[in-house]
Amino acid sequence: MPAVSSVLVPYASYLRVYEPLAAFPEPERSHWARYARRDRTPTAQDELRRSLADLLPTPPVPVPVHESGDAFVTEVDGVVCVCPWRTRLRGWLALEELGDVLPLPLLDAVLPPVVRGQAAADYERWRDRNPDARPWIRTAVWQVPVRWFTLFSDAERRYEAAGDGAPVMRYRTEMVQARRRLARALKTLRESVDDGPLIDGLVDVGRWLEEFHPRSLVELDYGGLVYVLSEAQLAGDRSAADVAAGIAALRDGDGAGAGEAYGRLTERWKAIRDMQFAN
């Protein structure tokens, strides 16, 4: 796998849910309990390298043949929580979205129609056998969706400069807090603005969060975006605070304050999204 590490890092962010072992039925619970006792569990970079490795064959393998048995592991107040990778399911979901991201000629060159067709047929058969399956990880490319920031407070922000390793930008919160903040934001927006993509997005995230154990942990990770942002940009990024300020202003009827907060957000993230079109 070392040769894969030099491949360009995908500029994606991640929203993850870590569930306590009690949330999993047997025999999966025992599997994760044994897994969590390992001396070393894989990192986000390990997951990235394995995913990139599947793109090297000709034709590429857009979706793994077998589901991953790996997960991210953390501990919350003495309770072991895991976030299964579910790489195969996430591969199918990402493949469905590619048509909205890439022009068809480019998509055909990267993943020939016959490869996409086979993957879609495999997913349909798998879905019939697993109608309630859902991913523990959501991914966004070249951005952090604004709706994700509603789940967190600025106090939960963790930024570590590069130093001897890669920089880290991450938020973590308890599931109960994430759900409460989302519900408050949704109520305020419905009372203040017309229905639109932001409200629809919040509803979608809320439904997803309801699928998980109430003692779960929710994490927002800037992932590969830390490689396109300077240390000054990362240190000055207070997007969760801006979202909270904007929603609070709307709640208080302060349209100007809400506009200022929204302006800071749109300026910051538009500059990042525009990088994908740079030479």
C-alpha positions in Angstrom: 0.0 0.0 0.0 2.9 2.5 0.4 2.7 3.5 -3.3 -0.8 4.7 -2.9 0.1 7.3 -0.2 1.5 9.7 -2.8 -1.9 9.9 -4.7 -3.6 13.3 -4.5 -5.7 13.6 -1.3 -9.4 13.8 -2.0 -10.6 17.2 -0.7 -13.6 15.9 1.3 -15.1 16.5 4.7 -16.9 13.9 6.8 -19.8 13.8 9.2 -19.5 10.6 11.4 -21.6 8.9 14.1 -19.9 6.8 16.7 -22.4 4.4 18.4 -21.9 2.6 21.8 -21.4 -1.2 21.6 -24.9 -1.6 23.1 -26.4 -0.3 19.9 -25.2 -3.2 17.9 -27.0 -6.6 17.8 -25.1 -9.8 18.1 -22.8 -11.1 16.7 -21.8 -7.7 15.4 -21.5 -6.3 19.0 -18.9 -9.0 19.9 -17.0 -8.3 16.7 -16.7 -4.6 17.5 -15.8 -5.3 21.1 -12.9 -7.5 20.0 -12.0 -5.0 17.4 -11.8 -2.2 19.9 -9.3 -4.1 22.0 -6.7 -4.1 19.3 -3.4 -2.4 20.0 -3.9 -0.2 16.9 -7.1 0.5 14.9 -7.0 2.1 11.4 -7.0 5.9 10.9 -8.8 8.1 8.4 -5.6 8.0 6.3 -5.7 4.2 6.3 -9.2 4.2 5.0 -8.3 6.7 2.3 -5.4 4.6 1.1 -7.5 1.5 0.8 -10.2 3.4 -1.1 -7.6 4.8 -3.5 -6.1 1.4 -4.1 -9.4 0.2 -5.6 -9.1 2.9 -8.3 -5.8 1.7 -9.6 -6.9 -1.5 -11.5 -8.2 -1.3 -15.0 -11.2 -1.1 -15.1 -11.4 0.6 -11.7 -13.3 -1.0 -8.8 -15.9 1.8 -7.9 -17.4 -0.3 -5.1 -15.6 -3.0 -3.0 -16.6 -6.6 -3.6 -16.8 -7.2 0.1 -18.0 -4.9 2.9 -15.3 -3.6 5.2 -15.0 -5.0 8.7 -13.1 -1.9 9.9 -14.3 1.0 12.0 -13.1 4.1 13.8 -13.0 3.7 17.5 -13.2 6.2 20.4 -14.2 6.2 24.0 -16.8 8.5 25.6 -17.0 8.7 29.4 -15.6 5.1 29.6 -18.0 3.8 26.9 -16.5 2.4 23.8 -18.1 3.7 20.6 -17.4 2.7 17.0 -18.1 4.2 13.6 -18.2 1.4 11.1 -16.7 2.3 7.7 -19.3 0.5 5.6 -17.1 1.3 2.6 -19.2 -0.7 0.2 -22.5 1.0 1.0 -20.8 4.4 0.9 -19.3 3.5 -2.5 -22.7 2.8 -3.9 -24.2 6.0 -2.5 -21.3 8.1 -3.8 -21.6 6.5 -7.3 -25.3 7.6 -7.4 -24.2 11.2 -6.8 -21.4 11.3 -9.4 -23.7 12.2 -12.2 -24.5 15.4 -10.5 -20.8 16.3 -10.0 -19.0 15.2 -13.2 -19.9 15.9 -16.9 -21.0 12.7 -18.6 -18.0 12.5 -21.0 -15.6 12.8 -18.0 -17.7 10.3 -15.9 -17.6 7.8 -18.8 -13.8 8.2 -19.0 -13.3 7.7 -15.3 -15.9 4.9 -14.8 -17.2 3.3 -18.0 -20.9 2.9 -18.3 -20.7 -0.9 -18.1 -18.8 -0.6 -14.7 -21.4 1.8 -13.4 -24.3 -0.4 -14.6 -22.9 -3.5 -12.9 -22.4 -1.6 -9.7 -26.0 -0.2 -9.8 -27.4 -3.7 -10.4 -25.3 -5.1 -7.4 -26.6 -2.3 -5.2 -30.2 -2.9 -6.1 -29.9 -6.6 -5.2 -28.1 -5.8 -2.0 -30.7 -3.1 -1.1 -33.5 -5.7 -1.4 -31.8 -7.8 1.2 -30.9 -4.9 3.5 -33.7 -2.3 3.3 -32.9 -0.6 6.6 -29.1 -0.1 6.0 -27.7 3.3 6.5 -24.1 4.7 6.6 -22.4 5.9 9.7 -20.4 8.4 7.7 -21.5 11.1 5.3 -19.1 12.8 2.9 -19.0 16.2 1.1 -16.5 17.2 -1.5 -14.8 20.6 -1.6 -17.0 21.9 1.2 -18.5 21.4 4.6 -22.3 21.8 4.1 -23.6 24.6 6.2 -26.3 22.4 7.7 -23.6 20.2 9.3 -22.4 23.2 11.4 -25.8 23.5 13.1 -25.0 20.4 15.1 -22.0 21.9 16.9 -21.0 24.8 19.1 -17.8 26.8 18.7 -16.6 25.4 22.1 -16.5 21.9 20.6 -14.1 23.0 17.8 -10.6 21.5 17.9 -7.9 22.9 15.7 -4.3 21.6 15.7 -1.7 23.2 13.5 0.4 21.0 11.3 3.5 20.8 13.5 5.2 17.4 12.8 2.0 15.9 11.3 -1.1 16.9 9.3 -3.3 19.7 10.6 -6.6 18.7 12.3 -9.9 20.6 12.3 -12.7 18.7 14.0 -15.9 19.2 16.0 -17.4 16.6 18.3 -20.6 16.6 20.3 -23.0 14.3 22.1 -26.0 13.0 20.0 -28.5 14.6 22.3 -26.9 18.0 21.8 -26.7 17.6 18.0 -30.4 16.7 17.8 -31.4 19.6 20.1 -29.4 22.2 18.1 -30.7 20.9 14.8 -34.3 21.0 16.0 -33.9 24.6 17.3 -32.3 25.7 14.0 -35.1 24.1 12.0 -37.8 25.7 14.1 -36.2 29.2 13.7 -35.7 28.8 9.9 -39.2 27.6 9.3 -40.5 30.6 11.2 -38.2 33.1 9.5 -37.6 32.1 5.9 -39.3 30.2 3.0 -38.7 26.6 2.5 -35.5 25.9 0.5 -32.4 23.7 0.3 -31.1 24.6 3.8 -34.4 23.5 5.5 -34.6 20.4 3.3 -31.0 19.6 4.2 -31.6 20.0 7.9 -34.6 17.7 7.7 -32.5 15.1 5.9 -29.7 15.2 8.5 -32.2 15.1 11.3 -33.8 11.9 9.9 -30.4 10.4 9.6 -29.4 11.2 13.2 -32.7 9.6 14.4 -31.4 6.3 13.1 -28.7 6.1 15.8 -28.4 5.4 19.5 -29.1 8.4 21.7 -25.8 8.0 23.5 -23.8 8.3 20.2 -21.1 10.8 19.4 -21.3 13.0 16.4 -18.1 14.2 14.7 -17.4 16.7 11.9 -14.0 16.2 10.4 -12.6 18.7 7.8 -10.7 15.7 6.3 -8.7 16.5 3.2 -9.8 20.2 3.2 -7.1 20.9 5.7 -4.6 20.5 2.8 -6.1 23.3 0.7 -6.5 25.8 3.6 -3.6 27.8 5.1 -3.0 27.6 8.8 -4.3 31.2 9.1 -7.5 30.2 7.3 -8.0 27.2 9.6 -7.2 29.1 12.7 -9.6 31.9 11.8 -12.4 29.5 10.6 -15.3 29.9 13.1 -18.1 28.5 10.8 -20.1 26.8 13.6 -20.0 30.1 15.5 -21.2 32.0 12.4 -24.0 29.6 11.9 -25.1 29.8 15.5 -24.9 33.6 15.3 -27.0 33.7 12.2 -29.7 31.5 13.6 -29.8 33.5 16.9 -30.1 36.7 14.9 -33.0 35.3 12.9 -34.6 34.2 16.2 -34.3 37.7 17.5 -35.7 39.3 14.3 -32.3 40.8 13.5 -32.2 40.4 9.7 -29.0 42.5 9.4 -27.1 40.4 11.9 -28.2 37.2 10.2 -27.1 38.6 6.8 -23.6 39.5 8.2 -23.2 35.9 9.6 -24.4 34.4 6.3 -22.1 36.6 4.3 -19.0 35.5 6.3 -20.0 31.8 5.7 -20.7 32.2 2.0 -17.5 34.2 1.3 -15.4 31.6 3.2 -16.8 28.5 1.6 -17.3 29.9 -1.9 -13.6 30.6 -2.0 -12.9 26.9 -1.1 -15.4 25.4 -3.6 -13.9 27.6 -6.4 -10.5 25.9 -5.9 -11.8 22.7 -7.5 -11.9 24.6 -10.9 -8.4 26.0 -10.5 -5.5 24.8 -12.6 
